[in-house]
Amino acid sequence: MNNQRGPSGPERRGGPGSRRGLPARRPGGGRPDPAGAEDVPSTSAREQLRQAAAAGASRPLPTVVVRGTLRRAEVEMRPLVLDGDDGTTWELLLPPGWAVEAEPGARVTVSGDPADDVVTTSMVGPVLRVRTLSTEA
């Protein structure tokens, strides 16, 4: 049995904190900060993420207004879809507690936001998070 041990200390390669087999280094290469660096305000990664999220939340979501015909898609869950007059088929994502009183085949106008963060199993078209739905007289 071989009882030899590899190098230890700073010459050890491939251990925790190393990359590509090089010895671990201190941030900045262990050199002192350049003159005047203490005057530069530092921003932590957490603070940068918070600022980015706040900036994204302050932008209004684009609202889409679509006119078309309601129908139930011929797929397993029979989702409610809107065949838009522009040729786009939207899968409608209704707010909790909503019940649509319009029958399939009804002409409606729907306003809402494209839900790019939602994936469905029916995959009939882009998902529209409904804000308002009104029937045409």
N, CA, C and O atoms as CSV, one atom per row, in Angstrom:
chain,resi,resn,atom,element,x,y,z
A,1,MET,N,N,0.837,-1.172,0.000
A,1,MET,CA,C,0.000,0.000,0.000
A,1,MET,C,C,0.882,1.234,0.000
A,1,MET,O,O,1.917,1.267,0.665
A,2,ASN,N,N,0.476,2.234,-0.736
A,2,ASN,CA,C,1.248,3.458,-0.872
A,2,ASN,C,C,0.791,4.461,0.178
A,2,ASN,O,O,-0.359,4.899,0.143
A,3,ASN,N,N,1.658,4.834,1.107
A,3,ASN,CA,C,1.317,5.772,2.181
A,3,ASN,C,C,1.832,7.174,1.900
A,3,ASN,O,O,1.876,8.009,2.804
A,4,GLN,N,N,2.216,7.441,0.679
A,4,GLN,CA,C,2.724,8.771,0.366
A,4,GLN,C,C,1.564,9.758,0.291
A,4,GLN,O,O,0.492,9.448,-0.228
A,5,ARG,N,N,1.796,10.906,0.802
A,5,ARG,CA,C,0.787,11.958,0.763
A,5,ARG,C,C,1.256,13.032,-0.183
A,5,ARG,O,O,2.456,13.272,-0.320
A,6,GLY,N,N,0.310,13.683,-0.840
A,6,GLY,CA,C,0.632,14.752,-1.775
A,6,GLY,C,C,1.043,16.009,-1.044
A,6,GLY,O,O,1.058,16.037,0.187
A,7,PRO,N,N,1.372,17.038,-1.779
A,7,PRO,CA,C,1.784,18.298,-1.166
A,7,PRO,C,C,0.646,18.906,-0.362
A,7,PRO,O,O,-0.528,18.693,-0.661
A,8,SER,N,N,1.009,19.658,0.652
A,8,SER,CA,C,0.005,20.366,1.440
A,8,SER,C,C,0.373,21.838,1.456
A,8,SER,O,O,1.483,22.217,1.082
A,9,GLY,N,N,-0.554,22.651,1.887
A,9,GLY,CA,C,-0.283,24.084,1.956
A,9,GLY,C,C,-0.502,24.758,0.620
A,9,GLY,O,O,-1.280,24.273,-0.202
A,10,PRO,N,N,0.187,25.892,0.389
A,10,PRO,CA,C,-0.086,26.674,-0.810
A,10,PRO,C,C,0.272,25.966,-2.112
A,10,PRO,O,O,-0.260,26.317,-3.165
A,11,GLU,N,N,1.172,24.967,-2.061
A,11,GLU,CA,C,1.526,24.291,-3.298
A,11,GLU,C,C,0.539,23.194,-3.686
A,11,GLU,O,O,0.648,22.619,-4.769
A,12,ARG,N,N,-0.420,22.899,-2.814
A,12,ARG,CA,C,-1.422,21.885,-3.122
A,12,ARG,C,C,-2.276,22.353,-4.289
A,12,ARG,O,O,-2.691,23.511,-4.325
A,13,ARG,N,N,-2.541,21.478,-5.236
A,13,ARG,CA,C,-3.309,21.854,-6.423
A,13,ARG,C,C,-4.591,21.035,-6.493
A,13,ARG,O,O,-4.624,19.867,-6.106
A,14,GLY,N,N,-5.655,21.679,-6.999
A,14,GLY,CA,C,-6.902,20.963,-7.239
A,14,GLY,C,C,-7.802,20.839,-6.031
A,14,GLY,O,O,-8.831,20.169,-6.111
A,15,GLY,N,N,-7.458,21.457,-4.915
A,15,GLY,CA,C,-8.281,21.346,-3.714
A,15,GLY,C,C,-9.360,22.399,-3.684
A,15,GLY,O,O,-9.582,23.096,-4.674
A,16,PRO,N,N,-10.043,22.524,-2.538
A,16,PRO,CA,C,-11.102,23.518,-2.418
A,16,PRO,C,C,-10.559,24.916,-2.668
A,16,PRO,O,O,-9.475,25.268,-2.203
A,17,GLY,N,N,-11.320,25.699,-3.402
A,17,GLY,CA,C,-10.940,27.066,-3.682
A,17,GLY,C,C,-10.055,27.219,-4.901
A,17,GLY,O,O,-9.733,28.340,-5.294
A,18,SER,N,N,-9.661,26.125,-5.499
A,18,SER,CA,C,-8.817,26.245,-6.680
A,18,SER,C,C,-9.651,26.096,-7.934
A,18,SER,O,O,-10.763,25.570,-7.890
A,19,ARG,N,N,-9.127,26.551,-9.030
A,19,ARG,CA,C,-9.788,26.339,-10.294
A,19,ARG,C,C,-8.726,25.919,-11.295
A,19,ARG,O,O,-7.628,26.473,-11.341
A,20,ARG,N,N,-9.075,24.949,-12.074
A,20,ARG,CA,C,-8.171,24.395,-13.074
A,20,ARG,C,C,-6.854,23.939,-12.476
A,20,ARG,O,O,-5.814,24.036,-13.126
A,21,GLY,N,N,-6.881,23.448,-11.256
A,21,GLY,CA,C,-5.693,22.886,-10.650
A,21,GLY,C,C,-4.700,23.911,-10.146
A,21,GLY,O,O,-3.597,23.540,-9.743
A,22,LEU,N,N,-5.056,25.210,-10.155
A,22,LEU,CA,C,-4.148,26.240,-9.669
A,22,LEU,C,C,-4.397,26.472,-8.190
A,22,LEU,O,O,-5.502,26.232,-7.705
A,23,PRO,N,N,-3.399,26.931,-7.472
A,23,PRO,CA,C,-3.604,27.204,-6.050
A,23,PRO,C,C,-4.638,28.305,-5.852
A,23,PRO,O,O,-4.796,29.185,-6.697
A,24,ALA,N,N,-5.328,28.242,-4.739
A,24,ALA,CA,C,-6.326,29.265,-4.424
A,24,ALA,C,C,-5.634,30.604,-4.227
A,24,ALA,O,O,-4.522,30.660,-3.702
A,25,ARG,N,N,-6.284,31.678,-4.644
A,25,ARG,CA,C,-5.726,33.025,-4.508
A,25,ARG,C,C,-6.678,33.899,-3.712
A,25,ARG,O,O,-7.884,33.662,-3.655
A,26,ARG,N,N,-6.118,34.871,-3.127
A,26,ARG,CA,C,-6.946,35.857,-2.438
A,26,ARG,C,C,-7.534,36.811,-3.468
A,26,ARG,O,O,-6.915,37.045,-4.506
A,27,PRO,N,N,-8.729,37.376,-3.204
A,27,PRO,CA,C,-9.283,38.360,-4.128
A,27,PRO,C,C,-8.294,39.498,-4.325
A,27,PRO,O,O,-7.679,39.967,-3.368
A,28,GLY,N,N,-8.145,39.934,-5.554
A,28,GLY,CA,C,-7.222,41.009,-5.860
A,28,GLY,C,C,-5.782,40.543,-5.933
A,28,GLY,O,O,-4.875,41.371,-6.017
A,29,GLY,N,N,-5.547,39.242,-5.904
A,29,GLY,CA,C,-4.202,38.715,-6.004
A,29,GLY,C,C,-3.376,38.940,-4.760
A,29,GLY,O,O,-2.155,38.793,-4.809
A,30,GLY,N,N,-3.996,39.295,-3.639
A,30,GLY,CA,C,-3.267,39.498,-2.399
A,30,GLY,C,C,-2.552,40.840,-2.354
A,30,GLY,O,O,-1.829,41.120,-1.398
A,31,ARG,N,N,-2.740,41.669,-3.365
A,31,ARG,CA,C,-2.098,42.978,-3.400
A,31,ARG,C,C,-2.957,44.001,-2.670
A,31,ARG,O,O,-4.176,43.838,-2.605
A,32,PRO,N,N,-2.367,45.027,-2.132
A,32,PRO,CA,C,-3.167,46.069,-1.477
A,32,PRO,C,C,-4.037,46.787,-2.491
A,32,PRO,O,O,-3.727,46.818,-3.682
A,33,ASP,N,N,-5.135,47.367,-2.006
A,33,ASP,CA,C,-6.045,48.108,-2.867
A,33,ASP,C,C,-5.325,49.308,-3.459
A,33,ASP,O,O,-4.462,49.891,-2.802
A,34,PRO,N,N,-5.666,49.697,-4.710
A,34,PRO,CA,C,-5.051,50.886,-5.298
A,34,PRO,C,C,-5.434,52.123,-4.502
A,34,PRO,O,O,-6.447,52.139,-3.803
A,35,ALA,N,N,-4.631,53.135,-4.614
A,35,ALA,CA,C,-4.876,54.377,-3.872
A,35,ALA,C,C,-6.231,54.947,-4.236
A,35,ALA,O,O,-6.597,55.018,-5.409
A,36,GLY,N,N,-6.970,55.352,-3.217
A,36,GLY,CA,C,-8.262,55.971,-3.439
A,36,GLY,C,C,-9.409,54.986,-3.583
A,36,GLY,O,O,-10.549,55.409,-3.776
A,37,ALA,N,N,-9.153,53.694,-3.496
A,37,ALA,CA,C,-10.226,52.711,-3.661
A,37,ALA,C,C,-11.240,52.785,-2.537
A,37,ALA,O,O,-12.396,52.396,-2.708
A,38,GLU,N,N,-10.808,53.287,-1.378
A,38,GLU,CA,C,-11.755,53.378,-0.271
A,38,GLU,C,C,-12.813,54.442,-0.515
A,38,GLU,O,O,-13.845,54.450,0.156
A,39,ASP,N,N,-12.571,55.350,-1.476
A,39,ASP,CA,C,-13.540,56.394,-1.798
A,39,ASP,C,C,-14.669,55.889,-2.698
A,39,ASP,O,O,-15.705,56.545,-2.807
A,40,VAL,N,N,-14.486,54.735,-3.343
A,40,VAL,CA,C,-15.479,54.199,-4.263
A,40,VAL,C,C,-16.496,53.389,-3.462
A,40,VAL,O,O,-16.123,52.433,-2.783
A,41,PRO,N,N,-17.783,53.762,-3.533
A,41,PRO,CA,C,-18.781,52.990,-2.786
A,41,PRO,C,C,-18.921,51.592,-3.384
A,41,PRO,O,O,-19.016,51.441,-4.602
A,42,SER,N,N,-18.934,50.578,-2.532
A,42,SER,CA,C,-19.082,49.208,-3.022
A,42,SER,C,C,-20.547,48.797,-2.912
A,42,SER,O,O,-21.242,49.168,-1.966
A,43,THR,N,N,-20.993,48.041,-3.874
A,43,THR,CA,C,-22.362,47.561,-3.886
A,43,THR,C,C,-22.319,46.044,-3.872
A,43,THR,O,O,-21.690,45.420,-4.727
A,44,SER,N,N,-22.989,45.463,-2.904
A,44,SER,CA,C,-22.985,44.007,-2.814
A,44,SER,C,C,-23.857,43.410,-3.916
A,44,SER,O,O,-24.715,44.084,-4.486
A,45,ALA,N,N,-23.622,42.154,-4.196
A,45,ALA,CA,C,-24.420,41.457,-5.213
A,45,ALA,C,C,-25.894,41.454,-4.818
A,45,ALA,O,O,-26.767,41.601,-5.673
A,46,ARG,N,N,-26.167,41.290,-3.547
A,46,ARG,CA,C,-27.566,41.282,-3.076
A,46,ARG,C,C,-28.226,42.629,-3.346
A,46,ARG,O,O,-29.382,42.684,-3.766
A,47,GLU,N,N,-27.500,43.704,-3.108
A,47,GLU,CA,C,-28.039,45.046,-3.350
A,47,GLU,C,C,-28.264,45.275,-4.840
A,47,GLU,O,O,-29.263,45.880,-5.229
A,48,GLN,N,N,-27.341,44.794,-5.682
A,48,GLN,CA,C,-27.501,44.932,-7.123
A,48,GLN,C,C,-28.737,44.179,-7.605
A,48,GLN,O,O,-29.474,44.684,-8.453
A,49,LEU,N,N,-28.974,42.975,-7.077
A,49,LEU,CA,C,-30.171,42.216,-7.449
A,49,LEU,C,C,-31.441,42.930,-7.005
A,49,LEU,O,O,-32.428,42.970,-7.739
A,50,ARG,N,N,-31.409,43.494,-5.797
A,50,ARG,CA,C,-32.574,44.227,-5.294
A,50,ARG,C,C,-32.888,45.415,-6.195
A,50,ARG,O,O,-34.051,45.673,-6.505
A,51,GLN,N,N,-31.844,46.144,-6.620
A,51,GLN,CA,C,-32.043,47.300,-7.480
A,51,GLN,C,C,-32.577,46.881,-8.850
A,51,GLN,O,O,-33.441,47.552,-9.414
A,52,ALA,N,N,-32.065,45.777,-9.382
A,52,ALA,CA,C,-32.536,45.294,-10.682
A,52,ALA,C,C,-33.998,44.869,-10.603
A,52,ALA,O,O,-34.780,45.151,-11.511
A,53,ALA,N,N,-34.367,44.189,-9.515
A,53,ALA,CA,C,-35.751,43.752,-9.354
A,53,ALA,C,C,-36.684,44.953,-9.210
A,53,ALA,O,O,-37.784,44.960,-9.763
A,54,ALA,N,N,-36.248,45.958,-8.472
A,54,ALA,CA,C,-37.075,47.152,-8.300
A,54,ALA,C,C,-37.239,47.885,-9.627
A,54,ALA,O,O,-38.318,48.403,-9.913
A,55,ALA,N,N,-36.200,47.934,-10.430
A,55,ALA,CA,C,-36.299,48.590,-11.729
A,55,ALA,C,C,-37.253,47.840,-12.637
A,55,ALA,O,O,-38.026,48.459,-13.369
A,56,GLY,N,N,-37.212,46.512,-12.601
A,56,GLY,CA,C,-38.112,45.707,-13.424
A,56,GLY,C,C,-39.553,45.823,-12.971
A,56,GLY,O,O,-40.467,45.811,-13.795
A,57,ALA,N,N,-39.765,45.935,-11.671
A,57,ALA,CA,C,-41.130,46.029,-11.152
A,57,ALA,C,C,-41.748,47.389,-11.449
A,57,ALA,O,O,-42.972,47.514,-11.500
A,58,SER,N,N,-40.917,48.407,-11.644
A,58,SER,CA,C,-41.472,49.740,-11.873
A,58,SER,C,C,-41.927,49.936,-13.317
A,58,SER,O,O,-42.683,50.863,-13.606
A,59,ARG,N,N,-41.473,49.073,-14.224
A,59,ARG,CA,C,-41.895,49.195,-15.620
A,59,ARG,C,C,-43.274,48.580,-15.791
A,59,ARG,O,O,-43.496,47.463,-15.322
A,60,PRO,N,N,-44.214,49.263,-16.446
A,60,PRO,CA,C,-45.538,48.681,-16.656
A,60,PRO,C,C,-45.458,47.535,-17.668
A,60,PRO,O,O,-44.684,47.577,-18.624
A,61,LEU,N,N,-46.270,46.526,-17.431
A,61,LEU,CA,C,-46.337,45.411,-18.356
A,61,LEU,C,C,-47.086,45.829,-19.612
A,61,LEU,O,O,-48.020,46.628,-19.535
A,62,PRO,N,N,-46.698,45.308,-20.757
A,62,PRO,CA,C,-47.429,45.658,-21.964
A,62,PRO,C,C,-48.821,45.030,-21.932
A,62,PRO,O,O,-48.976,43.863,-21.572
A,63,THR,N,N,-49.815,45.800,-22.305
A,63,THR,CA,C,-51.178,45.301,-22.344
A,63,THR,C,C,-51.555,45.046,-23.797
A,63,THR,O,O,-51.271,45.848,-24.686
A,64,VAL,N,N,-52.201,43.910,-24.009
A,64,VAL,CA,C,-52.644,43.506,-25.336
A,64,VAL,C,C,-54.170,43.547,-25.349
A,64,VAL,O,O,-54.812,43.092,-24.403
A,65,VAL,N,N,-54.745,44.086,-26.410
A,65,VAL,CA,C,-56.197,44.043,-26.594
A,65,VAL,C,C,-56.445,43.209,-27.838
A,65,VAL,O,O,-55.960,43.530,-28.923
A,66,VAL,N,N,-57.213,42.126,-27.668
A,66,VAL,CA,C,-57.457,41.199,-28.768
A,66,VAL,C,C,-58.964,41.027,-28.944
A,66,VAL,O,O,-59.694,40.818,-27.976
A,67,ARG,N,N,-59.415,41.118,-30.187
A,67,ARG,CA,C,-60.808,40.808,-30.527
A,67,ARG,C,C,-60.807,39.483,-31.259
A,67,ARG,O,O,-59.921,39.201,-32.066
A,68,GLY,N,N,-61.816,38.670,-30.966
A,68,GLY,CA,C,-61.875,37.381,-31.639
A,68,GLY,C,C,-63.018,36.524,-31.146
A,68,GLY,O,O,-63.992,37.018,-30.580
A,69,THR,N,N,-62.878,35.217,-31.375
A,69,THR,CA,C,-63.929,34.254,-31.060
A,69,THR,C,C,-63.441,33.278,-30.003
A,69,THR,O,O,-62.351,32.716,-30.111
A,70,LEU,N,N,-64.274,33.084,-28.969
A,70,LEU,CA,C,-63.954,32.108,-27.927
A,70,LEU,C,C,-64.216,30.697,-28.424
A,70,LEU,O,O,-65.134,30.463,-29.211
A,71,ARG,N,N,-63.398,29.757,-27.955
A,71,ARG,CA,C,-63.662,28.340,-28.207
A,71,ARG,C,C,-62.912,27.504,-27.193
A,71,ARG,O,O,-62.019,27.994,-26.502
A,72,ARG,N,N,-63.283,26.238,-27.112
A,72,ARG,CA,C,-62.556,25.269,-26.293
A,72,ARG,C,C,-61.627,24.500,-27.225
A,72,ARG,O,O,-62.079,23.946,-28.227
A,73,ALA,N,N,-60.346,24.460,-26.912
A,73,ALA,CA,C,-59.379,23.748,-27.755
A,73,ALA,C,C,-59.633,22.248,-27.664
A,73,ALA,O,O,-60.011,21.732,-26.612
A,74,GLU,N,N,-59.424,21.568,-28.759
A,74,GLU,CA,C,-59.654,20.123,-28.827
A,74,GLU,C,C,-58.429,19.354,-28.349
A,74,GLU,O,O,-57.882,18.524,-29.076
A,75,VAL,N,N,-58.005,19.637,-27.126
A,75,VAL,CA,C,-56.910,18.914,-26.487
A,75,VAL,C,C,-57.396,18.455,-25.122
A,75,VAL,O,O,-58.502,18.798,-24.705
A,76,GLU,N,N,-56.583,17.691,-24.434
A,76,GLU,CA,C,-56.982,16.989,-23.213
A,76,GLU,C,C,-57.751,17.825,-22.192
A,76,GLU,O,O,-58.841,17.427,-21.781
A,77,MET,N,N,-57.218,18.961,-21.775
A,77,MET,CA,C,-57.874,19.745,-20.726
A,77,MET,C,C,-58.933,20.707,-21.265
A,77,MET,O,O,-59.610,21.377,-20.485
A,78,ARG,N,N,-59.084,20.783,-22.586
A,78,ARG,CA,C,-60.043,21.660,-23.245
A,78,ARG,C,C,-59.957,23.095,-22.703
A,78,ARG,O,O,-60.936,23.628,-22.181
A,79,PRO,N,N,-58.781,23.708,-22.832
A,79,PRO,CA,C,-58.637,25.076,-22.315
A,79,PRO,C,C,-59.452,26.064,-23.140
A,79,PRO,O,O,-59.750,25.830,-24.311
A,80,LEU,N,N,-59.802,27.168,-22.498
A,80,LEU,CA,C,-60.510,28.244,-23.164
A,80,LEU,C,C,-59.489,29.054,-23.954
A,80,LEU,O,O,-58.507,29.543,-23.398
A,81,VAL,N,N,-59.729,29.189,-25.250
A,81,VAL,CA,C,-58.810,29.930,-26.107
A,81,VAL,C,C,-59.565,31.008,-26.859
A,81,VAL,O,O,-60.788,30.966,-26.989
A,82,LEU,N,N,-58.814,31.963,-27.344
A,82,LEU,CA,C,-59.360,33.052,-28.132
A,82,LEU,C,C,-58.679,33.026,-29.488
A,82,LEU,O,O,-57.463,33.192,-29.590
A,83,ASP,N,N,-59.475,32.816,-30.530
A,83,ASP,CA,C,-58.963,32.902,-31.896
A,83,ASP,C,C,-59.053,34.363,-32.297
A,83,ASP,O,O,-60.124,34.856,-32.651
A,84,GLY,N,N,-57.923,35.051,-32.240
A,84,GLY,CA,C,-57.888,36.479,-32.531
A,84,GLY,C,C,-58.144,36.766,-34.001
A,84,GLY,O,O,-57.842,35.945,-34.868
A,85,ASP,N,N,-58.698,37.926,-34.271
A,85,ASP,CA,C,-58.950,38.340,-35.648
A,85,ASP,C,C,-57.653,38.475,-36.451
A,85,ASP,O,O,-57.670,38.445,-37.682
A,86,ASP,N,N,-56.519,38.625,-35.734
A,86,ASP,CA,C,-55.225,38.743,-36.411
A,86,ASP,C,C,-54.605,37.383,-36.732
A,86,ASP,O,O,-53.507,37.315,-37.284
A,87,GLY,N,N,-55.318,36.288,-36.382
A,87,GLY,CA,C,-54.827,34.945,-36.672
A,87,GLY,C,C,-54.106,34.277,-35.521
A,87,GLY,O,O,-53.759,33.101,-35.623
A,88,THR,N,N,-53.865,34.988,-34.423
A,88,THR,CA,C,-53.188,34.418,-33.259
A,88,THR,C,C,-54.198,33.697,-32.378
A,88,THR,O,O,-55.276,34.223,-32.101
A,89,THR,N,N,-53.849,32.491,-31.938
A,89,THR,CA,C,-54.677,31.758,-30.985
A,89,THR,C,C,-54.057,31.921,-29.611
A,89,THR,O,O,-52.929,31.483,-29.382
A,90,TRP,N,N,-54.782,32.546,-28.693
A,90,TRP,CA,C,-54.313,32.799,-27.334
A,90,TRP,C,C,-54.960,31.812,-26.377
A,90,TRP,O,O,-56.170,31.594,-26.437
A,91,GLU,N,N,-54.174,31.217,-25.500
A,91,GLU,CA,C,-54.749,30.452,-24.389
A,91,GLU,C,C,-54.996,31.444,-23.269
A,91,GLU,O,O,-54.091,32.178,-22.875
A,92,LEU,N,N,-56.227,31.469,-22.749
A,92,LEU,CA,C,-56.606,32.474,-21.759
A,92,LEU,C,C,-56.349,31.974,-20.348
A,92,LEU,O,O,-56.789,30.888,-19.970
A,93,LEU,N,N,-55.632,32.778,-19.574
A,93,LEU,CA,C,-55.363,32.499,-18.166
A,93,LEU,C,C,-56.213,33.471,-17.363
A,93,LEU,O,O,-55.895,34.656,-17.258
A,94,LEU,N,N,-57.293,32.956,-16.802
A,94,LEU,CA,C,-58.246,33.800,-16.075
A,94,LEU,C,C,-57.795,34.001,-14.634
A,94,LEU,O,O,-57.164,33.117,-14.055
A,95,PRO,N,N,-58.114,35.162,-14.045
A,95,PRO,CA,C,-57.796,35.388,-12.632
A,95,PRO,C,C,-58.554,34.395,-11.748
A,95,PRO,O,O,-59.612,33.906,-12.144
A,96,PRO,N,N,-58.030,34.092,-10.561
A,96,PRO,CA,C,-58.709,33.164,-9.654
A,96,PRO,C,C,-60.133,33.629,-9.345
A,96,PRO,O,O,-60.364,34.802,-9.051
A,97,GLY,N,N,-61.072,32.704,-9.414
A,97,GLY,CA,C,-62.466,32.990,-9.099
A,97,GLY,C,C,-63.298,33.468,-10.276
A,97,GLY,O,O,-64.511,33.626,-10.141
A,98,TRP,N,N,-62.685,33.702,-11.420
A,98,TRP,CA,C,-63.445,34.157,-12.584
A,98,TRP,C,C,-64.184,32.995,-13.227
A,98,TRP,O,O,-63.674,31.878,-13.299
A,99,ALA,N,N,-65.385,33.275,-13.688
A,99,ALA,CA,C,-66.159,32.328,-14.491
A,99,ALA,C,C,-66.626,33.086,-15.727
A,99,ALA,O,O,-67.228,34.153,-15.610
A,100,VAL,N,N,-66.356,32.550,-16.891
A,100,VAL,CA,C,-66.744,33.207,-18.132
A,100,VAL,C,C,-68.157,32.765,-18.484
A,100,VAL,O,O,-68.434,31.573,-18.617
A,101,GLU,N,N,-69.046,33.742,-18.633
A,101,GLU,CA,C,-70.435,33.433,-18.951
A,101,GLU,C,C,-70.665,33.346,-20.451
A,101,GLU,O,O,-71.710,32.863,-20.886
A,102,ALA,N,N,-69.717,33.802,-21.239
A,102,ALA,CA,C,-69.862,33.746,-22.697
A,102,ALA,C,C,-69.679,32.301,-23.170
A,102,ALA,O,O,-68.825,31.573,-22.663
A,103,GLU,N,N,-70.483,31.906,-24.135
A,103,GLU,CA,C,-70.410,30.553,-24.695
A,103,GLU,C,C,-69.314,30.482,-25.753
A,103,GLU,O,O,-68.985,31.494,-26.372
A,104,PRO,N,N,-68.746,29.293,-25.968
A,104,PRO,CA,C,-67.822,29.142,-27.091
A,104,PRO,C,C,-68.518,29.561,-28.381
A,104,PRO,O,O,-69.686,29.241,-28.605
A,105,GLY,N,N,-67.790,30.277,-29.217
A,105,GLY,CA,C,-68.349,30.821,-30.444
A,105,GLY,C,C,-68.713,32.289,-30.313
A,105,GLY,O,O,-68.975,32.958,-31.313
A,106,ALA,N,N,-68.730,32.803,-29.065
A,106,ALA,CA,C,-69.067,34.205,-28.831
A,106,ALA,C,C,-67.925,35.105,-29.279
A,106,ALA,O,O,-66.752,34.752,-29.154
A,107,ARG,N,N,-68.286,36.274,-29.804
A,107,ARG,CA,C,-67.297,37.293,-30.167
A,107,ARG,C,C,-66.990,38.114,-28.926
A,107,ARG,O,O,-67.906,38.625,-28.281
A,108,VAL,N,N,-65.714,38.247,-28.584
A,108,VAL,CA,C,-65.316,38.956,-27.368
A,108,VAL,C,C,-64.120,39.865,-27.641
A,108,VAL,O,O,-63.416,39.735,-28.643
A,109,THR,N,N,-63.927,40.786,-26.707
A,109,THR,CA,C,-62.726,41.614,-26.665
A,109,THR,C,C,-62.058,41.346,-25.330
A,109,THR,O,O,-62.683,41.461,-24.275
A,110,VAL,N,N,-60.784,40.987,-25.385
A,110,VAL,CA,C,-60.034,40.644,-24.173
A,110,VAL,C,C,-58.826,41.556,-24.080
A,110,VAL,O,O,-58.122,41.769,-25.067
A,111,SER,N,N,-58.585,42.100,-22.882
A,111,SER,CA,C,-57.338,42.829,-22.659
A,111,SER,C,C,-56.573,42.096,-21.569
A,111,SER,O,O,-57.163,41.559,-20.631
A,112,GLY,N,N,-55.278,42.082,-21.703
A,112,GLY,CA,C,-54.446,41.387,-20.733
A,112,GLY,C,C,-52.982,41.529,-21.065
A,112,GLY,O,O,-52.593,42.346,-21.900
A,113,ASP,N,N,-52.179,40.729,-20.404
A,113,ASP,CA,C,-50.733,40.783,-20.563
A,113,ASP,C,C,-50.225,39.434,-21.044
A,113,ASP,O,O,-50.648,38.395,-20.535
A,114,PRO,N,N,-49.322,39.436,-22.019
A,114,PRO,CA,C,-48.710,38.167,-22.421
A,114,PRO,C,C,-47.987,37.566,-21.220
A,114,PRO,O,O,-47.199,38.244,-20.561
A,115,ALA,N,N,-48.254,36.301,-20.940
A,115,ALA,CA,C,-47.660,35.622,-19.781
A,115,ALA,C,C,-46.481,34.780,-20.253
A,115,ALA,O,O,-46.601,33.571,-20.449
A,116,ASP,N,N,-45.334,35.446,-20.431
A,116,ASP,CA,C,-44.139,34.748,-20.901
A,116,ASP,C,C,-43.558,33.817,-19.847
A,116,ASP,O,O,-42.748,32.948,-20.167
A,117,ASP,N,N,-43.966,33.991,-18.588
A,117,ASP,CA,C,-43.427,33.179,-17.499
A,117,ASP,C,C,-44.291,31.946,-17.209
A,117,ASP,O,O,-44.041,31.241,-16.231
A,118,VAL,N,N,-45.302,31.674,-18.044
A,118,VAL,CA,C,-46.224,30.562,-17.820
A,118,VAL,C,C,-46.074,29.545,-18.941
A,118,VAL,O,O,-46.007,29.902,-20.117
A,119,VAL,N,N,-46.022,28.275,-18.561
A,119,VAL,CA,C,-45.971,27.188,-19.535
A,119,VAL,C,C,-47.167,26.288,-19.277
A,119,VAL,O,O,-47.461,25.962,-18.127
A,120,THR,N,N,-47.864,25.882,-20.338
A,120,THR,CA,C,-49.017,25.003,-20.179
A,120,THR,C,C,-48.771,23.692,-20.904
A,120,THR,O,O,-47.901,23.606,-21.771
A,121,THR,N,N,-49.543,22.670,-20.543
A,121,THR,CA,C,-49.401,21.380,-21.206
A,121,THR,C,C,-50.156,21.325,-22.520
A,121,THR,O,O,-49.878,20.465,-23.355
A,122,SER,N,N,-51.113,22.233,-22.718
A,122,SER,CA,C,-51.901,22.184,-23.948
A,122,SER,C,C,-51.161,22.776,-25.145
A,122,SER,O,O,-51.372,22.335,-26.275
A,123,MET,N,N,-50.307,23.756,-24.920
A,123,MET,CA,C,-49.476,24.356,-25.962
A,123,MET,C,C,-50.265,24.743,-27.216
A,123,MET,O,O,-49.853,24.435,-28.335
A,124,VAL,N,N,-51.397,25.418,-27.024
A,124,VAL,CA,C,-52.219,25.825,-28.170
A,124,VAL,C,C,-51.823,27.192,-28.712
A,124,VAL,O,O,-52.246,27.570,-29.805
A,125,GLY,N,N,-51.032,27.924,-27.974
A,125,GLY,CA,C,-50.601,29.237,-28.406
A,125,GLY,C,C,-50.056,30.009,-27.241
A,125,GLY,O,O,-49.954,29.469,-26.139
A,126,PRO,N,N,-49.695,31.283,-27.454
A,126,PRO,CA,C,-49.202,32.087,-26.343
A,126,PRO,C,C,-50.289,32.253,-25.286
A,126,PRO,O,O,-51.482,32.236,-25.589
A,127,VAL,N,N,-49.848,32.415,-24.040
A,127,VAL,CA,C,-50.783,32.550,-22.918
A,127,VAL,C,C,-51.032,34.028,-22.663
A,127,VAL,O,O,-50.100,34.832,-22.625
A,128,LEU,N,N,-52.307,34.377,-22.489
A,128,LEU,CA,C,-52.699,35.757,-22.197
A,128,LEU,C,C,-53.312,35.796,-20.804
A,128,LEU,O,O,-54.336,35.162,-20.551
A,129,ARG,N,N,-52.678,36.546,-19.899
A,129,ARG,CA,C,-53.193,36.721,-18.537
A,129,ARG,C,C,-54.284,37.791,-18.620
A,129,ARG,O,O,-53.994,38.972,-18.811
A,130,VAL,N,N,-55.539,37.366,-18.476
A,130,VAL,CA,C,-56.702,38.230,-18.740
A,130,VAL,C,C,-56.885,39.261,-17.640
A,130,VAL,O,O,-56.835,38.950,-16.450
A,131,ARG,N,N,-57.098,40.504,-18.075
A,131,ARG,CA,C,-57.489,41.587,-17.153
A,131,ARG,C,C,-58.975,41.890,-17.296
A,131,ARG,O,O,-59.687,42.025,-16.301
A,132,THR,N,N,-59.441,41.996,-18.549
A,132,THR,CA,C,-60.872,42.231,-18.794
A,132,THR,C,C,-61.306,41.380,-19.971
A,132,THR,O,O,-60.520,41.082,-20.871
A,133,LEU,N,N,-62.579,40.994,-19.947
A,133,LEU,CA,C,-63.183,40.234,-21.035
A,133,LEU,C,C,-64.606,40.762,-21.187
A,133,LEU,O,O,-65.384,40.773,-20.232
A,134,SER,N,N,-64.935,41.201,-22.406
A,134,SER,CA,C,-66.293,41.706,-22.639
A,134,SER,C,C,-66.810,41.124,-23.950
A,134,SER,O,O,-66.061,40.930,-24.908
A,135,THR,N,N,-68.118,40.851,-23.964
A,135,THR,CA,C,-68.736,40.314,-25.174
A,135,THR,C,C,-69.124,41.465,-26.094
A,135,THR,O,O,-69.411,42.573,-25.642
A,136,GLU,N,N,-69.128,41.182,-27.381
A,136,GLU,CA,C,-69.537,42.186,-28.367
A,136,GLU,C,C,-71.025,42.021,-28.612
A,136,GLU,O,O,-71.523,40.904,-28.748
A,137,ALA,N,N,-71.718,43.125,-28.665
A,137,ALA,CA,C,-73.181,43.077,-28.866
A,137,ALA,C,C,-73.541,43.038,-30.325
A,137,ALA,O,O,-74.722,42.996,-30.669
